Amino acid sequence: MRAYSSLAGHILGSHPEINGYYELHLDYRQPDALKQQTSKYLEHDLLKPNSRFLFDKLLHNDYQLTDNLIRDENNRILVSIRKPEESLKSILKLFRNKHDPAPFQNEEEVSRYYCERLNALAEFCMQYKGHYFYYDAEEWITQPEVLLPKLQTWLGLSTALTEKYQQFSQTGKARAGDSSEKILAGEINKQSSDYSKIKVEQDWLDLASKKYVECQMVFTENSL
C-alpha cells in the first residue's frame, strides 16, 4: 500500500492498449478469477477497442496468483516497493484520518504489515525469477522519464507511456485506490507529501528498513 500504485494504475490505464487502473480486490487463485476481473471492471468502465491488457494490483498477502497465470506469456507482472519510512508514515496518515475504527492505525501493525508483505514478495521473486519486472516505487516521482520507456518495453506497448493520465469513473473514490486530491491532477505531481506530524518509533523503522534492504536485493537480482 501507498507505493504510488494508484498513480501507476492511472498512467498504465491511460494507454490505449491497457484497461484498468484501480484495485479490484480479487484473489486470482479462484478458477474463474480472470472472468471475475473482467466482470468487475465492466461494472463501471468499458474495454477499449483493440486493447491487450487488464490491469489490477495486489497489495495484500491474501490476494495471490496461480502458477499458470504467472507463467502465462500473455500476462505481465510488475513488482514494486516504496522505502520504509515514507511507506509507514503514508499508511498511518491515511488510516488515522478515517472516522470509523480502522486497521493500520498503530506503528507496530503497519511495520509488521510492511515486513510481511516484503517477505511474501521476496518469496515470489525467488520462485519466479525472470517472470516479473521490478522497479523502485519512487521512480514514478524521481525519474519517470527513465521508468516509462522501460515499462513500455517490458509490456511490449506499441506507443509510449506518458506522465499525463486520464480520470476515470472510479478515480479518487474510496476502495479504488488513492482518494486524495493528488490523483485528480492528471499528471505526475512531484511535490513531496507532508508527514511531519506522523512519528514512527525508531525500533519499528529499523525493523522495516532492515527488511527493505534484504528484500530489495532479492527483487533486483531476480528481475529482468
Buried (B, 14 or more C-beta within 10 A) or exposed (E): BBBBBBBBBBBBBBBEBBBBBBBBBBBBEEEEBBEBBBEBBEEEBEEBEEEBBBBBBBBBEEBBBBEEBBEBEEBBBBBBBBBBBBBBBBBBBBBEEEEEEEEBBEBEBBBEBBBEBBBBBBEBBEEBEEBBBBBBBBBBBEEBEEBBEBBBEBBEBEEEBEBEBEBBEBBBBEEBBBBBEBBEBBEBBEEEBEBEEBEBEEEBBEBBBEBBEEBBEBBEEBBE
